[in-house]
Amino acid sequence: MSSFVPTLTRRHHQRLREIYRSAGWPRQDLVEVELLAAGQVERRLSDQGHETLRVTDAGIETLARVFASNKAARSPHEALVEQVAVAMGRAGRLAWRGLALRVPLPRTLLQGSPLDDGVLPAVVAEPPAQLSAFDDDTDTVPGQPDHAWCMACPDVFSIRRSSVEAYLEPVVHEIKVSRADLLGDLKKPAKRAAYLGLASACWYVLGHDARGRPIGDPDEIPPECGVMLATPEQLTIAREAPRRALERLPFHVWMALAQAGPVQREDRLQAGF
């Protein structure tokens, strides 16, 4: 009898996780064959003669090992972004990470009109590769010569699951895990203006320092934004975000959402293997 043991890949890990979460109905494909050969799953026959799959103790050990490895590889920022995205999914919303979305803003804001504290607003973000999704190269907004396009890159962007466009309630979550990053961000009114131009509400999600203290106080966050305080276990609302009506999303936003694809339900924190 052959002692061949297949090398398990990410695809095998994903299937193993699916079997663990499900009733174990077999698909009878090659991935399943290799999991059986590796001793990660076993076949079970019910009293009614139905065959199902069960994750073995070896499979459980594999899932735990992969989960620990992936968890250790995530940076604090990535981990909190994932936590928020997953929370939005559990709340019945479709969530995206790492989007690059065009927003028209007044040129005076982008070019740096002085503020009360003398700080000049910065450009929202460097356009990533996703900018190629837009086929016009002009910076001028049609019909608005005093506005220009900028790129907004929200950490998490989500909408309600609804077939009525006026009920989508797009929301932006900006994730901060360091005090220095938060203070630098608060000096960028153009960035907040871009987020508020995209969404009906904008939230700052504040992580904690090494001693478990929030990196900022809710009173430091501008009143047009809500504040959440994050721990590894939960997100707590410290101040509600003001909401405004947003009847529809621009077509170029829909194109960006379609190209990126939302976060899948399998990206749950407790099963992020």
N, C-alpha and C positions, 0 to 999 in steps of 0.2 A: 504494500500500500504506500502511495506517495506521501512524503512528509512536507510537500510544498505548502508554504504559508504565504499568501499574498501580502504585498506591502500596502498598508492602508494609507489612503490619501484623504484630502479634505472632502472629496465626494463621498467616500465611505463614512467619514465622521458625520456628515450631514444626514445620510441615510440612516445611520445608526440612531441618531437623535430622533428622526421621524418615527422610526419603529418604536422607540422607547415611549414616545408621546401618544402613539396611536393604539388601535386595537390589534395591530400586528398583522394585518392582511398582507399576504405576500404579493410581490410584483413579478417575481420569477424572471428577473433579468440578471445580467452578469455581475452587477454590483452586489446583488443579493447573494449570488453564488459565492463570491469571494468573501463576503462577511460570514457565510456559513462555513467555508473552508478554513477561515481564520479563527473559528470558534467564538466569534463575537455575538452571534445569534444562534438560536436553535429552533427546530421545527416542533410544533405541538399539534396534536390531533385531538379535536374536541369529541365529546360523546356523540355529536351529530355528524361526525366525519369531516368537519371543516378544519383545514390546516391553517394555522397561524404561526407567527414568528414571535419569539421572546428573546429579549436581550439577556445574555448570559452574565455571570459575575465578571468574566473577562471583559465583556463589552461595557459594563458599568465602570470598571477601572479605566478603560480607554476614554470614556466620556469625561470622567472626573479629571484625568490627566490633561486632556485637550482644553477643557474649561479653564483649568489653572494656568496653563501656558498662555492662552489667549488673554486671560484677565491680566496677567503680569506684563504682557506686551503692550497693553494700552496705556497711553499717557493719561494723566489725570483729566486733561481737557477732553480727550477722545472718550474716556469713560463717562464723563458727565454729559457730553453731547449724546451719547448712546442712551444714557439713562432718561434724558428728556424726550428723545425721539420715541423710545419704547413707551414712556408714560403717555405720550400723545396717542400712540396706537391703541393702548388699552382704553383710552378715553373715547374711542370710536372715531379718531381722526386719521387722515393720511398724512404721513410725515416724510420730509426729505432732509437730507444732510448734504452739506457741501455744494449748494446751488450757487450759480452766478446769474443774477437777474438785473436787467437794465431798469433804471429809474430816472425819470426826468427831474432835475433839481434846478433852482435858480442859479444862474451863473455867479451872482454875487456871493452865494453861499459856498460854491465850489472854489472860487478864486480867492476867498479869504477876506470877507468883510470883518472888521474888528469887532470883538465881543467886549462885554463889560470888563472881563478880566484880562483883556489884551491878548487872548489866545486866538490864533488864526485857525479856522477850521481846515481840516485836512481832507484829501480826496478819500472817498469811501473805501476803496480797495483796489489793488492791482488786478486788472482783468485777467482771469485765468484762461486756460485753453478753451474753456466752454464758450468764450466770446465768439468763436467761429460759428456758433449756432445762428448768429445774426448776420444777415447778408448785406446790410448797409454800413458804410464806413463813416458816415457823417456824424459829427458830434452834436449837431443842431437838432432840436426837437421840432418836427414839422408843425407849423402854426404857432410855435412858441419861441421866437428868436431870442428871448431873454432867458431861456432854459437850455440846459445841455444834459446829455446822457451821462450817467455814471453807473458803475457796477456795484451792486450790493451783494454781499456774500454772507447771508445769515447762517448761523450755526445750525439752526433747526427752523424749517418752514413747514407749516401744517395747515390743512383745511379740513372742514367737516366732510363726512361722507354724505353727500346730498346730490340729488339730480337737479336741484334748483340753484342756479348760480348765485342768486342774492342771499342764499342761506349758507354759503361756504365758510364765512368768517375766517379768512386767512389770518394766521398768527405767526409772529416771529419771536424766537427765543435766542437771545444773545448770551453765550456761556462765558463766564469768567471764573478762573481758578487761581489767579494771583492778584495781589493787591496792586502791583505796578501796572499790570495790564488793564485793570479796572480804571485806575486813575488816568492812564493814557487815553482810554476809550471815552471817558467822560469829557475830554477836551475836543471831541469830534462831533459837533452838532450836525454836520452834513451826513454822517453815518446814521445817526438816529432819524434824521429827516427822510433818508432813503428807506429805512425800515418802515417808518410810519406811512410812507407813500405806497408801500407794498401790501400792508396788512391793516386789519381792523383793530389790532392790538399788538403791542410790543412788550416783551418781558426781558428783564435782566435776571439771569439765574446765577447766583453767587455761591461759589464753593467755599471750602473752609481751609484754614491753614493747618500747620502740623500739630497745633494744640487743639484742633477741633473748633476753632472760633471762625465765624463768618469773615470773609475777606473784606466786607464792606457793610456799612449801615444803610438800611433802606432810605433814610433821609438824604443820603448822598446821591441817590439816583434821581434824575429829572422827573418831575411829576407826570409827564406825558407817558411814562413807562411804568409797568408793574414790576414787582420784585418777588422772586422766589429764593428761598434759602435751601441749599441742597446738603443732604447727608447721603452716605452710601445706601441708606435704607429708604429714604423718602424725600419728596419735594414738598416744602411747606410754603404757603403763600404768606408773605410778609406785608404785601400791599397789592391790592387789586389793580390790574391794568385798565386804564380808561379805554372804552370801546367806542368805535364809530362805525357807521354804516359804510360798507364797500360793496357796491352793487355788482361789480363784475371784475374779473381779472383780465388784464390785457392779453392779446393773442400771443405775444412773444413770451409771456410768463407761462402760458399753457404749453408752448413748445418746449421750454426749458424743463417743465415738470415731466412732460412725456418722454423726453430724452433721458432724463436722470432715473426715473422710476422711484417709487416710494420705498421707505424702509419696510422690509417684510416682517410679518408677525414672528418669524423664527428668530429674529434678533432680540430675544428677551434677555434681560440681564442675567437671570438665574440660570439661563441655558445658553450663554454666549460662547459655546464651544465652537 
